[in-house]
Amino acid sequence: MIPRATAIGIDIGGTHLRAARVDAEGRILARARAASAADPETVLARIASLVAEIDDAGVAGIGVGVPGRVDFAGRKVLSGGYVDLSKIDLAARLEGEFARPVTIDNDCSMALVAESAVGAAKGAGNIVMLTIGTGIGGAAMENGRIVRARGTAGQFGHVSIDPAGRPCVCGKRGCVETVSSGTALGRHIGEAGLPAATTAAELLARRDAGDAVAAGILRAWAAPLRIAVDDLVAVLDPDVVILGGGLGQAAAAALEGVEAPRSWYESRIAPAALGDDAGVIGAALASLPKGEKGKRLVMVNGVPASGKSGVAKALSQATGWPLLSLDTVKNPFLDEIEGVDRPFNRKLGRASMKAMFALLAEAPAGTTAIMDAWFGFQPREFVEGLIAEAGLDRIAELWCTAPAEAIGARYGARAAGRRPGHPGADYVPELIALAERAEPFDAGPRRVVETTGPMDVAAIEAWVAQALG
């Protein structure tokens, strides 16, 4: 048996350098750690030593999460803080020593890759992440892809919440980093007259015990963060906002003491789940070859008689990817079970959808599958739960549609031949109304396929390949 590829992830911090060998499911197989340093050459030498310590023949790539601004496409570090690697060609030198492709990105982007794949944001496609530590880092994901814009998007620590506030190292005033970072928390603690060694955990415990001073410190620390989060939610409309970094858990708990204003714009806020491992896991996953980065799904979606089955079959034949069809799973039960009515047919449909996603959950990393179903016949939360359980890394949707009257006519022409449990020709008016209001699932990039004309399978295949990356 040929072993599946693994990758080594490196997380560069101001205190520690962490390394881990990780498989495509995000499992850590080996790990190593060393002290960080301010000197770039010292950092590079220690990284090389860590890689050598956990390297093996199955390692397909090396990923490095770097604090500061990074040109991802150019694989260049543009600037940094305590650890500034902008003066050395980190990628080229590691590639020269280990003969593996090297991926470099901002450390928060790497952590977001991990949290979206196997952590607190698993199953979500649109995510905002802030890492709360000495400073505040950030990253965003849209439809499963890191948002980069011109190259360095996601510097959320520099969202200004007070134009007349404290000066920031970035050149502006009132950045949220100046009042809600770990450094700022230390200042709040000192200004309140508490010992400098007081921790966030101690403050939370004292607040919960009724200590007004601790509550005031935490409110002063978290209230500006609440403003920044609300601004980011209004702009980016994420499924979830993840708070990570060394103080992510504490920041999430501190926000519970800050009243959230009622707003049009709301998203769930959750602490990161992977702790200090997020950086190394994400860096490793980001550096794996495309085919090894988890599982991918093409959702061929549409109401009954929308033409989705023909699209799904054509795509499967063109790509060789396995096709999971709701009717193919369900129909043998309809053939064997007597007296099936429409409510029971819907139960079978729900069970069949669970079965299809269960098969995907058992599939190995690197699997790409096509699923043919009307995903709107179940609550969205139900389908999202199945997606999360299946461990899908990326989803592309083909939304199959036709004029509502044409869909109704198709269904009516086939009604007599449908299995028991399916509604008959009297369902046509209901189906026409459904077709007029139905919407795509939008769990990832979407292409509309109009099924009344000729099907351009090559164009569909090319779009799917690009959408899945």
N, C-alpha and C positions, 0 to 999 in steps of 0.2 A: 504494500500500500504506500503510495506517495504521500509524504506528510504535507499538510496544508501550510501555506506560507504564514510566517509570523513577521513581526516588525519590532524594532526597538524604538521606544519613545523616550525623549529626554525633556525634562522640565527644568529650566534654568531659573533659580530664585536668588534672592539676595542673601539668603542664609545657607540654603542647601542646593546641590545639584542632584536631581533624582533621575534614575534610569530604570526602565523595565522592558522585558521582552513580553510581548502581548500577542495573543492570537486574534483571529478575525472576529471572534465573538466578544472581544474586550476583556478576556480573562488574562490576568497577569501570571506568567509562567516562571519568571525570574526577576529579581530586582537588585539594585545596587544604589549606593548613595555616597556622596562626598561633600565636603564643605565647599561653599562657593567662595569667590574671590572677586576683587575689583579689577585685577589685571586680566585682560582678555586672553593673553597667551597661557596664563595659568588655568583659566577656565577651559580653554580648548584642550589642554593637555589632560585635565581631569575628566572631561567628557570622553576623550579617546580611551582613557583607562577604564571608565565605566562600561563603555561599549564593548571593549575587549573582554571584560569580565563576564558578560552575559551573552555574548555573541554565540551563534551556532550556524550550522549549514542551512537551516530553514529560514533564516532572516532574509526577507526580500527588500527591506527598506529601513531607513532611519528617519525619524521625525524629530524636530527640535522646536520646542515652544520657548520663545524669547520674550522677555519683558521689554516693552517699548514698541516703537513703530517699525513695521516690517513691510517690505515690498514682496508680497507673496509670489507674484509672477516672476519677478526678477531674482528671487531668493536672496535678497539683500536686507541686512539689518540697517535701518535708517537712523535710529537713535535709541538710546537706552538710558537708564538711570544709574543706579549703583553698579550694575553689570552692563557696560556699554560695549557691544560687540560690533559696532558699526565700522570699525577700522580694519576688521579682518574678514576674509571671504570664508565664512564658516562652512557653507555647503561644499564648496570646492575642496577644501582641505579635508573634511571628513570623507568625502567621496574618494579622494586620492588615497586615503589610508585604508578604507574598508571596502572599496569597490562595490558599494551599494548606492542606489539613488537616495538623495537626501531631500527632505521636505522641510522648509522653515516657515513658521508662521508666528504671529503674536501668541503669547501664552494663554490669553483668555480665549482666543479663537480655538485653540487646541482643547481647552477645557470644555468649551461648548460642544465641540465634536463628540467628546466622550459623554457628556450629560445627555445629548440628544440620542446617542446610540444605545447606551446602556444605563443611563442615570435618571435623574429626576424629570427630564424632558423627553424621555423615550416615547415615541409615537407622535410627538408634536412636530409640525413642520416649520412653524413660525415662532421664533424664540428670541428673547432678549436676555442677555446674561451680563451681570455686573459682578466683578470680583472685588471683594472688600478686603484690603490688606493694608500695607504701609500707605499705598495710594488706592485708587479705584480704577480698575481696568474694565473693558467692556467688549462685547461682541454681539452680533445679531445674525440670525439665520432666517432666510425666507425660502419657503418651499424646499427645505432640506439643504440649502446651500448657504455658506457663509457670505454675508453681504460685505463687499469690498469697495464698491464705488470706484474711486480713482486709485485705490490701493490700500488705504489705511483707515477705512471706516470703522466705527465702533469705539472711538475714544470717549466713552460715556462719562468718565470721570471729569471731563471738561465741559459738561453741560452746565451752563451758568444758571444759578438759581437766585443770585443777588448781584446785579451789575455794580453795586457800590460795596461789595463785600471784600473779603481778604484777597490780596494779590496771589496769583497762582504762578507756578513755574512756567506754564504755557504762555504767559503774557497777558492773560485776561484777569478779571476779578470775579470773585464769587463762584468759582467752579465748585461743584458738589464735592470734589475731592478735598477741598480746603476745609470742609466742615463735617464730612461724614466718613472719612477714611480712618484707618487705625491710628495714624499720626494725629488726626483731629480729635479722636476719642481721648488720646492721652492728654491733649491740651484741655479738653473739657473737664477731665478728671482733676487736673492740676488747678484749674480755675475754681473748681468747687471745694478745694482744700483737702482733697483725699490723697492718700499716698500714691506715688507714681506707679507702684507695683499693682495697684487695683486692676483686676481683670474684668472683661466684659461679662464673664460668667458670674463673678461676684456681684456686679451691678444688677444683673438680672435677678439673682436670688434675693438681693436686698429690696429691689423694687417689688417683687412678688410678696415680700414680707411686709410691705407697706412703707418702706423708706422713701420719703419725699425727695431727699437729695439725690439718691440713685435714680429715681424716676425722672427727675429734672435733667440729669446728665444724659440719660438715654434718649429723652425727648429731644434735647438740643442736638444730639448726634443723629437721630433717625428722621426727624421732621424734614430736614433738607433733602434727605435721600428719598423720602416719600414724594416730594415735589418733582425730583428728577425722574423717578420711576413713572409718575403720572404723565409727565411730558413725553417720555419715550413711548408709553402706551398710546398716547394720542397720535403720535407720529407714525408708529410702526405697527400698531394693532396686533401684538403677538398673542399666541395661544397661552403663553406662560412667560413670566419673568423669573429667572433663576438668579439667586444670590449665592455666589460662591466665594472662594478665597478663604483665608484663615479666619476671617470674621463674618463669613456669610451666614452661618447658623445664628450667630448672635444678632446680626443686623435684621434677619427675618423675625427673630423674637422681639427685638426692640421696636420694630414697626407695629407690632400688635398693640403697643401703647400709644400709637399716633392715630388719631381719628382720620379716617380716609374720607375725603369729601365725596358726596354723591356726584357722579359724572356720567356723561355719555360714554366715556372711554374707560373700560375696566378690563383688567386681565388678572388671572390668578398669579400670585406671588408664592414661590416655593424655595426653600433652601436647597442648595446642591446636595446630591446624594453620594458623590464619590470621594469627597474630601481631598486630601493631598494626592490621591491617585488619578484625579481627573486629568491633570496635565500630561502625565506619561501615557495614559490610555489613549487620550485624544491624539497626541503626537504620533503614536504608533498606528492608530487606525487611519490617520490622514496620510500616512506614508505607504500603506499597503497598496498593491496593484489594484486597479479598479475592480477587477473581477473577484477580489477577495474581501471587499469591504461590505460584508453583510449580505443581506438578501434584497432583491428588487422585485417589484410587482408592477405589472401593467393592468390597471383596472379598466376593463372594457365595460362601460356603464351606459345605461339607458333604460327607459321604461319598456315593458313588454311590447314586442313587435317593432322595436326601434331599429332593428337591423344589426344589433350588437353581436349576435352569434356568428354571422357571416364575417364581420370584421375580425373577431377574435380568432376564428379558424384560419383566415387568410394570413394574419400576422404570425400565428403559430407555425404554419407551413413555411413562411418566408424565413423565420428566425430559428426554427427548431426548438423554441422554448416550450415547455409543457403547458398545456391548457387545462385549467380547472373551470368547469362549467357548472353552475348551480343546477340546471336541469339534468345534466348527466349524473350528478350525485343523487338527485332527488327521484328521478323517474323510476329506477328499479323498485323503490319502496312503493310508489304509486301502482306499479304493476302487481305487487305482491299483497298489498293491504287492501282489503275490501271496504267499501262504504266510506271512502275518503270524501269529506266535504271541504268547502273552501276554508273554514277556520283551521281544520287539521292540515290542509295543504300548506297554509302559512306557517304552521308549526314545523312541518317538514322542511320548508324553505329556510327557516331560522336555523334548524339543526344542520342542514346541508351547508349553510354558510360557515357555521362553526367548524364543521368537518374540513372544509377547504382550507381555512386558516390554520387549523390544527396540523394539516399536512405540511403547510409552509413552515410552521414552527419546528417541525421535525427535519425539514430540509437542511442540507449543509450550507455553510456560508458560501457566498458566490452564486447561489441559485437565483435565476431570473425566471419568473412564472407569469402567465397571463391568466386573469380571472374574469370570467364572463358572468355577469349578474346585474340585476337591478338593485343597486346598493341603497336606494332610497326607500325600500320597503321595510327597513328596520330603523329604529332610532339611531341617530348619528353616534351617540355615546356608545352604543352596543358595538357598532362597526369599529370605532376608534379603539375600543378595548381589544378587539380581535387583532387589529393591526399591531398594537403594542405587544401583545402576547406572541405574535408571530416573529417579532424581532426584525421587522422590515427596515432596511436602511434607506430606501428611496422608492417613491411611487410616482408613476406617470399615469395620467387618466386620458382615455379616449372616450369622449362624450358623444354617443351616437344619437342622432336626432333626425327627424323628418317632420314635415307638416303634420299637425295633429290628425287631420282627416285621413291622411295617407296611412298613418299608424293604425287608426281605427279600422280602415278598410283591410289592411293586412291581417289584423287580428280576426276580423269577422270571416275572412276567407279561410282561415285555418281552424276556426273554433270547433268545427265538427270533429276534427281529428285529434283534438287535445285529450290528454288522459283525464280520468275522473279526478275531481278536486279542483280542476281549473274552471273558472267561470266560462259560460258559453257566450253566444253572440249578444246576449242582453248586457254584457259587460262593456260593449263598445262605447256607449256614451260616457260611461265613467272613465274609461281609458283615455278618451279624447280630452276630457277635462284634466286628467292627470298629466297628459303629455303637454298641455298648455302651461301648466304651472311647475312642472318638474325642473329640478336644478341639478347640476353636476355635484359631485361629492367634494371636489377641490382639496384633496389631501396632498397634492403636489402639482407639478406643471400639467396643463390641460390642453388638449387639441380637440376641436369640434370636428366630428366626421358626419357629413350629410350623406345619408344612405339611400337617397332616391336616385342618385346619378352613379356614373362609373366610379369604382373604387381605385384610388391610386395607392396601391399597396407599398410601392417603393418609397413614396413620399412619407407615408405613415411610418414605415420602418425606420427611415432616416430620422424623422422627428423623435421617435421613441428612443433611439440610440443616443441622441443628443440630450434629451430630457433626463435620461437615467444616468448620464455621465459616463 
